[in-house]
């Protein structure tokens, strides 16, 4: 299973940050399996943002649930994140990762078997 993040590397506040994760080697509609967005902000540890299951069910971190939305595109075997009202920050790295459960307590990229290399995003005017 391979995952690859893509999307703009620079976003202006308060626009919406919207990386895409393209998956190969597995179907994103596989029941019992799910797809996570995790970010690594500057100077901090990994932060789990949210998860979408194979059935399309989503769950979000309490910290991001108001501003984040995760959806999937089965035709393209992709899932994406939309994070609205972003504030200046940078650069943060956004990772997509696969797993059976939402990676709520993730602390290291070594905790999951399948994940993308990350997409760096800066929020600045």
Buried (B, 14 or more C-beta within 10 A) or exposed (E): EEBBBBBEEEBEEEEEBBBBBBBEEBEBEBEEBBBBBBBBBEEEEBBBBBBBBBEEEBBBBEEBEEBBBBEBEEEEBBBBBEBEEBEEBBBBBBBBBBBEEBBEEBEEBEBBEBBBEBBBBBBEE
